Amino acid sequence: MALLRSYVSGRWHTPQEAGRPLHDAVTGEEVARLSSAGVDMAAALDHGRRTGGPALRELTFHQRAALLKALAAQLREHREELYQLSLRTGATLGDAKFDIDGGIGVLFAYGSKGRRELPNDTVYVDGAVEPLGKGGTFLGQHIATPLRGVAVQINAFNFPVWGPLEKFAPAFLAGVPSLVKPASQTAYLTERLVQLVVDSGLLPEGSLQLVCGSAGDLLDHLTEQDLVSFTGSADTAQRLRTHPAIVRNAVRFNAEADSLNLSVLGPDAKPGSAEFDLFVKQLVTEMTVKAGQKCTAIRRAFVPAELADDVAAAAAERLAKVTVGNPASDGVRMGALASLEQREEVRRSLKALLDAGSVVAGDPERVEVVDADAERGAFVSPVLLRAADPERAEPHEVEAFGPVSTLLPYTSTEQVIELAARGKGSLVGSVVTADTEFARQLVLGVAPWHGRLLVLDAEDAKESTGHGSPLPALVHGGPGRAGGGEEMAGIRGVLHHMQRTAVQASPKVLGAVTNRWVPGAPRQEGEHPFRKSLAELKVGDTVVAGPRTVTSADVDHFAEFTGDTFYAHTDEAAARENPLFGGIVAHGYLVVSFAAGLFVSPEPGPVLANYGLENLRFLTPVKPGDSLTVTLTAKQITPRVDADYGEVRWDADVTNGDGESVAKYDVLTLVAKEQR
């Protein structure tokens, strides 16, 4: 039987001992053997820091994003192979797609966000420049730079592909290498995933390593620059969080723990309503996808007391149609748990839950299966319980990590909010209702205990990704029992792997550090900057144009031409009464238009298009007779990786004859990399 290998220090490592057996969740057959014997954990971390980190930091955010996109495309070509291997974990094809396609989707998502929301640079500028002195010569700016360590991820068994990739993507985009330690039960699928990544040759060496087997003394070698991201049980998270090296070095520790996630049916959702049907369908789906082995699955289903019988009957009818068995067989909707050990854990938890309620659907003791042996495979029946008393502790404290959920009746909005908090923190909750006021009360009431909330109704149902589907753009994590951490969350997830630093300096130095022009930094006047290609243009290149006098005829014509006849531009008496103006003023967009007419270079050249304005503010009213001057300065230059042009952000400052700023904004243009 094959020994799973680790990929560390730039090579594949074969264990120095036979290792422990891993079994097919469906047949019980041995799939592989697992051991990390002989892996030098300290050397692996050092390899990530000395080889992977520097190679990643040489790349810009856009270059890293492009590699993520290319890797996603490469892995997509191997989905069928991964699907087939996933069958051995007990997953149906739908389960496998949830895991594998979901993980690949995270790579695509971060590849896209990196290009759209991060600069083509190696430093991230966080927020606006802060003036720290009256004269403008002392400024502050927050920046974020990659940590110089390794992002160590310790994953759960339920998502052997999505789990590693959803942690890897933001770390890689930040410029931090990763070391993956998968859970034992399904490590053979993660090993194959990493083989595909390594064989692609797309990633810099050292940016991704794999340890199959025990973590050994891995955590002992962590430094203040490393990070740990854990997915698993709350008890294990607590033990890891207090590891001496993590405590001593204040290592960033992110935990995503199993939680007693809830779904609440609104009182308005009567039988026959779209929301009633959505609630029941979602509940059964969350119980049976991945055989209920999702950290986001619904464990507590709160329903109005008067609707409890209806929900129980409708859910039982749906569950009766769920066929359990070999996931490779036609018609099977739910496969096996990941291991026999996991099956015994679910059975133990079920016994505790049965002390507080009764069975609505399913059999806790036996299960009928298709094309498999119910005892050799890790099969259980989906079981829906009903709590006799929603105040009892067990449903709010005991989690059966499988296809098990409990119906809990409630009698008031206040009660269900209070009961929700007894879960002591959850990854996700959902509210199914068409009543917007009830939705508002529930969201605001339970939000402090949840990382994510889905409000489901007939309007968003067609596009909703569902209760149990974390999304790369949003927080995946939760407070309290759920671990207290946040994964993914778009660019927030990237910044978790970076150090935020406040830099205090002169405008000139601050501009050099951030590669952006800041107010007070030097400007260069000379050839019109619109005549320069991206290769020739420099941050700080400036054109000063004007003055142009605004006349009453200009204001009248603009009002008539555009249809903007707001009284401040057309009615002298009314405008005089306006405390902000005291008379007729020019339209703000007339000012912006005149400014464009002043700074534009009209001949064909490197500037290809103006594609927007940002941060526009009108600061001082412009009255007929005022003269306008505009100063346009190249603020930021961003070449696009796969195009022959890039983006230039210009600082525009329009002033009146007294030197007062009347309008400030950023102009965005697309500029050719070379002269046309």
Secondary structure as GFF3:
##gff-version 3
##sequence-region A 1 676
A	DSSP	beta_strand	6	8	.	.	.	ID=ss1
A	DSSP	beta_strand	11	13	.	.	.	ID=ss2
A	DSSP	beta_strand	20	23	.	.	.	ID=ss3
A	DSSP	beta_strand	30	34	.	.	.	ID=ss4
A	DSSP	alpha_helix	41	47	.	.	.	ID=ss5
A	DSSP	pi_helix	48	52	.	.	.	ID=ss6
A	DSSP	alpha_helix	53	57	.	.	.	ID=ss7
A	DSSP	alpha_helix	61	76	.	.	.	ID=ss8
A	DSSP	alpha_helix	79	86	.	.	.	ID=ss9
A	DSSP	three_ten_helix	87	89	.	.	.	ID=ss10
A	DSSP	alpha_helix	93	117	.	.	.	ID=ss11
A	DSSP	beta_strand	124	131	.	.	.	ID=ss12
A	DSSP	beta_strand	139	146	.	.	.	ID=ss13
A	DSSP	beta_strand	151	154	.	.	.	ID=ss14
A	DSSP	alpha_helix	162	174	.	.	.	ID=ss15
A	DSSP	beta_strand	178	181	.	.	.	ID=ss16
A	DSSP	alpha_helix	187	200	.	.	.	ID=ss17
A	DSSP	beta_strand	208	210	.	.	.	ID=ss18
A	DSSP	three_ten_helix	218	221	.	.	.	ID=ss19
A	DSSP	beta_strand	227	232	.	.	.	ID=ss20
A	DSSP	alpha_helix	234	241	.	.	.	ID=ss21
A	DSSP	alpha_helix	244	248	.	.	.	ID=ss22
A	DSSP	beta_strand	252	257	.	.	.	ID=ss23
A	DSSP	beta_strand	262	265	.	.	.	ID=ss24
A	DSSP	alpha_helix	274	288	.	.	.	ID=ss25
A	DSSP	three_ten_helix	289	292	.	.	.	ID=ss26
A	DSSP	beta_strand	300	304	.	.	.	ID=ss27
A	DSSP	three_ten_helix	305	307	.	.	.	ID=ss28
A	DSSP	alpha_helix	308	319	.	.	.	ID=ss29
A	DSSP	alpha_helix	340	354	.	.	.	ID=ss30
A	DSSP	beta_strand	357	361	.	.	.	ID=ss31
A	DSSP	beta_strand	383	387	.	.	.	ID=ss32
A	DSSP	alpha_helix	394	397	.	.	.	ID=ss33
A	DSSP	beta_strand	404	410	.	.	.	ID=ss34
A	DSSP	alpha_helix	413	421	.	.	.	ID=ss35
A	DSSP	beta_strand	426	432	.	.	.	ID=ss36
A	DSSP	alpha_helix	436	446	.	.	.	ID=ss37
A	DSSP	three_ten_helix	447	449	.	.	.	ID=ss38
A	DSSP	beta_strand	450	456	.	.	.	ID=ss39
A	DSSP	beta_strand	475	478	.	.	.	ID=ss40
A	DSSP	three_ten_helix	480	482	.	.	.	ID=ss41
A	DSSP	beta_strand	485	488	.	.	.	ID=ss42
A	DSSP	alpha_helix	491	495	.	.	.	ID=ss43
A	DSSP	beta_strand	498	505	.	.	.	ID=ss44
A	DSSP	alpha_helix	507	514	.	.	.	ID=ss45
A	DSSP	beta_strand	524	525	.	.	.	ID=ss46
A	DSSP	three_ten_helix	529	531	.	.	.	ID=ss47
A	DSSP	beta_strand	541	549	.	.	.	ID=ss48
A	DSSP	alpha_helix	552	562	.	.	.	ID=ss49
A	DSSP	alpha_helix	567	570	.	.	.	ID=ss50
A	DSSP	alpha_helix	572	577	.	.	.	ID=ss51
A	DSSP	alpha_helix	588	599	.	.	.	ID=ss52
A	DSSP	beta_strand	607	618	.	.	.	ID=ss53
A	DSSP	beta_strand	627	639	.	.	.	ID=ss54
A	DSSP	beta_strand	645	655	.	.	.	ID=ss55
A	DSSP	beta_strand	661	672	.	.	.	ID=ss56
###
